[in-house]
Amino acid sequence: MNTVIIGGGIIGLSIGWQLAKKGVNVEILEKDKAGLSASRAAAGMLAPQAEMGFEDIELFYLCRSSLDLFPRFTEELYNDSGIKVELERTGCILPGFDRDDAERLRRLYDFREKIGMPVLWLTGSEAREIEPFLSPRCTGAIWIEDDAQINNRLLLDALKIAFVKCGGRLYEDHEVEEIIIEGDKVKGIKVHGTNLNFNNVVVAAGSWSKQIKGLPDNLLPPVRPVKGQIINLRLNDSCKISKVVRAPDVYLLPKSDGRLIVGASVEEQGFDVNPTAGEIFRLLERGWEAVPSIYDLPIESIDVGLRPGSRDHMPIVGDSEVEGLYFATGHYRNGILLTPVTAFEMAEWISTGNKSDVLKGFGIERFYKETV
Ligand SMILES: Cc1cc2nc3c(=O)[nH]c(=O)nc-3n(C[C@H](O)[C@H](O)[C@H](O)COP(=O)(O)OP(=O)(O)OC[C@H]3O[C@@H](n4cnc5c(N)ncnc54)[C@H](O)[C@@H]3O)c2cc1C
């Protein structure tokens, strides 16, 4: 049985690594260079609880179970790559500056309380005790102590090494032009005009997943690119923020490599990846309102990435009515967080044929059932 994964982002690489570990004959084909797309631009927050409420409860639990899998994931990755990628429990403050914010925070607080997750309600001065760089305008906040983050760039480096060390083959600059399906079975793919046979094909092509030819209409994953811009500032003595601050419309995320990420825009601009003055201005202004001392920090760089957003903003993971055709795409704003659960569950599913209970309800069939 041989398997090909289309796309060398964090999702393709991690499923490939887990399949290779299980002794599956697996290749990843990447149209550019692996690990340079949305997965690199991402901030690396592992924060299932900061934004979600009851309307996202199924996604919330999936994210939560993925967060719990991170220690096992990074431990295995260390053994296979020699690179230690630490899970950093930075904790997250959600500050409020006016009455609107207070109402929104109250809803989030109640949600977490009801489902028994740790959360603390803070006054403005209590919030500044935890994060002294927070604006004096902060009137109240919630504190989520167990929110975590990870160095997603290091994670990508480690995944590439682990995949190859475990026996996988990575082909960069190989764009998959078409998926070949005959009857109700997948036969392989077309690359550089040549047909190649595979028993299993996994679509992990992020925002481009819908662009690949050969998929029947009712199996086209409804995924679109959702542009995200972030600014990397360099922390120094004038601003040594150490906690994640999630203010309305902006987050500030201190990284262990000395960057302070100010992000992120959420834009419907097709495949355009140009940074733009307006969004950068808006992010910096909102960031400065929350943490005024960012004003003097040097700007190091700007990153732009395309989040693969599905129609309902939930991931599309699982098999399909075509034998051997799998999807692992549409991870939208939580692709880094959802990596362990996607990799472990999909690798088990593909290698044994046993459907995953954990991924139930996240398959592509939920979209084409709607149209019948
Ligand atoms: C600004 C920003 C901040 C983010 N912050 C976070 C965060 O803090 N936490 C979090 O959990 N998530 C975050 N995300 C979301 C996360 O980055 C994505 O959900 C995740 O990276 C998706 O991974 P992927 O492998 O599916 O896609 P990608 O990383 O985009 O990889 C897909 C790959 O497929 C390749 N490809 C496409 N078509 C083909 C083809 N035909 N043939 C071969 N290769 C092909 C592409 O070149 C690409 O390398 C953020 C995203 C952005 C943009």
Ligand as a Chemical Component Dictionary entry (heavy atoms), coordinates in Angstrom:
data_LIG
# 
_chem_comp.id                   LIG 
_chem_comp.type                 NON-POLYMER 
_chem_comp.pdbx_formal_charge   0 
_chem_comp.three_letter_code    LIG 
# 
loop_
_chem_comp_atom.comp_id 
_chem_comp_atom.atom_id 
_chem_comp_atom.alt_atom_id 
_chem_comp_atom.type_symbol 
_chem_comp_atom.charge 
_chem_comp_atom.model_Cartn_x 
_chem_comp_atom.model_Cartn_y 
_chem_comp_atom.model_Cartn_z 
_chem_comp_atom.pdbx_ordinal 
LIG C1  C1  C 0 -1.314 35.021 10.405 1  
LIG C2  C2  C 0 -1.719 33.654 10.854 2  
LIG C3  C3  C 0 -1.693 33.348 12.212 3  
LIG C4  C4  C 0 -2.079 32.075 12.647 4  
LIG N1  N1  N 0 -1.979 31.769 13.963 5  
LIG C5  C5  C 0 -2.300 30.531 14.408 6  
LIG C6  C6  C 0 -2.140 30.191 15.777 7  
LIG O1  O1  O 0 -1.681 31.000 16.560 8  
LIG N2  N2  N 0 -2.504 28.940 16.176 9  
LIG C7  C7  C 0 -3.011 28.008 15.314 10 
LIG O2  O2  O 0 -3.342 26.888 15.742 11 
LIG N3  N3  N 0 -3.155 28.308 13.985 12 
LIG C8  C8  C 0 -2.827 29.535 13.522 13 
LIG N4  N4  N 0 -2.962 29.859 12.193 14 
LIG C9  C9  C 0 -3.588 28.874 11.299 15 
LIG C10 C10 C 0 -2.590 27.833 10.816 16 
LIG O3  O3  O 0 -1.439 28.483 10.362 17 
LIG C11 C11 C 0 -3.191 26.992 9.683  18 
LIG O4  O4  O 0 -4.443 26.469 10.061 19 
LIG C12 C12 C 0 -2.268 25.825 9.325  20 
LIG O5  O5  O 0 -0.960 26.279 9.091  21 
LIG C13 C13 C 0 -2.765 25.071 8.098  22 
LIG O6  O6  O 0 -1.781 24.124 7.778  23 
LIG P1  P1  P 0 -1.815 23.369 6.384  24 
LIG O7  O7  O 0 -0.700 22.401 6.386  25 
LIG O8  O8  O 0 -3.204 22.837 6.165  26 
LIG O9  O9  O 0 -1.657 24.531 5.303  27 
LIG P2  P2  P 0 -0.335 25.234 4.726  28 
LIG O10 O10 O 0 0.651  25.520 5.782  29 
LIG O11 O11 O 0 -0.814 26.376 3.899  30 
LIG O12 O12 O 0 0.296  24.119 3.801  31 
LIG C14 C14 C 0 -0.340 23.687 2.617  32 
LIG C15 C15 C 0 0.771  23.345 1.635  33 
LIG O13 O13 O 0 0.211  22.706 0.486  34 
LIG C16 C16 C 0 0.983  23.110 -0.629 35 
LIG N5  N5  N 0 0.191  22.861 -1.848 36 
LIG C17 C17 C 0 -0.937 23.491 -2.226 37 
LIG N6  N6  N 0 -1.381 23.003 -3.396 38 
LIG C18 C18 C 0 -0.511 22.025 -3.772 39 
LIG C19 C19 C 0 -0.429 21.165 -4.901 40 
LIG N7  N7  N 0 -1.352 21.186 -5.880 41 
LIG N8  N8  N 0 0.614  20.298 -4.971 42 
LIG C20 C20 C 0 1.556  20.236 -3.990 43 
LIG N9  N9  N 0 1.532  21.060 -2.913 44 
LIG C21 C21 C 0 0.493  21.931 -2.788 45 
LIG C22 C22 C 0 1.256  24.575 -0.360 46 
LIG O14 O14 O 0 2.349  25.064 -1.112 47 
LIG C23 C23 C 0 1.532  24.560 1.143  48 
LIG O15 O15 O 0 2.904  24.413 1.434  49 
LIG C24 C24 C 0 -2.549 31.100 11.718 50 
LIG C25 C25 C 0 -2.555 31.404 10.357 51 
LIG C26 C26 C 0 -2.145 32.670 9.919  52 
LIG C27 C27 C 0 -2.135 32.965 8.450  53 
# 
loop_
_chem_comp_bond.comp_id 
_chem_comp_bond.atom_id_1 
_chem_comp_bond.atom_id_2 
_chem_comp_bond.value_order 
_chem_comp_bond.pdbx_ordinal 
LIG C1  C2  SING 1  
LIG C2  C3  SING 2  
LIG C2  C26 DOUB 3  
LIG C3  C4  DOUB 4  
LIG C4  N1  SING 5  
LIG C4  C24 SING 6  
LIG N1  C5  DOUB 7  
LIG C5  C6  SING 8  
LIG C5  C8  SING 9  
LIG C6  O1  DOUB 10 
LIG C6  N2  SING 11 
LIG N2  C7  SING 12 
LIG C7  O2  DOUB 13 
LIG C7  N3  SING 14 
LIG N3  C8  DOUB 15 
LIG C8  N4  SING 16 
LIG N4  C9  SING 17 
LIG N4  C24 SING 18 
LIG C9  C10 SING 19 
LIG C10 O3  SING 20 
LIG C10 C11 SING 21 
LIG C11 O4  SING 22 
LIG C11 C12 SING 23 
LIG C12 O5  SING 24 
LIG C12 C13 SING 25 
LIG C13 O6  SING 26 
LIG O6  P1  SING 27 
LIG P1  O7  DOUB 28 
LIG P1  O8  SING 29 
LIG P1  O9  SING 30 
LIG O9  P2  SING 31 
LIG P2  O10 DOUB 32 
LIG P2  O11 SING 33 
LIG P2  O12 SING 34 
LIG O12 C14 SING 35 
LIG C14 C15 SING 36 
LIG C15 O13 SING 37 
LIG C15 C23 SING 38 
LIG O13 C16 SING 39 
LIG C16 N5  SING 40 
LIG C16 C22 SING 41 
LIG N5  C17 SING 42 
LIG N5  C21 SING 43 
LIG C17 N6  DOUB 44 
LIG N6  C18 SING 45 
LIG C18 C19 SING 46 
LIG C18 C21 DOUB 47 
LIG C19 N7  SING 48 
LIG C19 N8  DOUB 49 
LIG N8  C20 SING 50 
LIG C20 N9  DOUB 51 
LIG N9  C21 SING 52 
LIG C22 O14 SING 53 
LIG C22 C23 SING 54 
LIG C23 O15 SING 55 
LIG C24 C25 DOUB 56 
LIG C25 C26 SING 57 
LIG C26 C27 SING 58 
# 
